[in-house]
Amino acid sequence: MEVIVDNSSRELKKTDRKVGSEAPASRVMMLNGEVKVIGMMADKVQVIITLANSYDLTESLLSVINKYSDKSYIYIMTSKELDTKYDDFMTSIDIKNLTLKYGVNIEDNLCAKSIFIISKDGEIEYKEVLEDVISDFNLELFEKELDKAVEFKKKGHTHENWMSV
């Protein structure tokens, strides 16, 4: 895939991740100094948002993030300090490894704008990679897909239910 940066087309590096595939795990240093492994099985849905510019965390995007922050882990990955402050426990400028694994790396300190929703089982449920670094996300679709992922209940019996029969 290619992304437009400063009116020129740039090829994204590494793997193009598909919806339905297993999300790769990545070690990331958060702004608070904590190292987290994100992108694998977890007790909550995970969202990875990569931003190209310091001004990309808009009020409308932040509104969706805040609405779902109790029900999911929402990580913001950016190469630059953000103009709008977000939680240092959930924000990182250590983007190279993660953006290469998710196929949204443009260069060491630049990534495409993207959103990945990862189910509790560690599978990519939703993916949006913008064609340029200045467009805005489809927040209506993102919120709809995040709500669906957060509210998803596994069908069938669990091991514990089976044992109690």
Secondary structure, DSSP 8 states (H G I E B T S, - for coil): -EEEETTEEEE-BS----TTSB---EEEE-TTS-EEEESS--SSEEEEEEESSTT-S-HHHHHHHHHHTTTEEEEEEESS--SS---TTSEES--HHHHHHTT-EEETTEE--EEEEE-TTSBEEEEEE-SBSSS---HHHHHHHHHHHHH----S--HHHHHT-
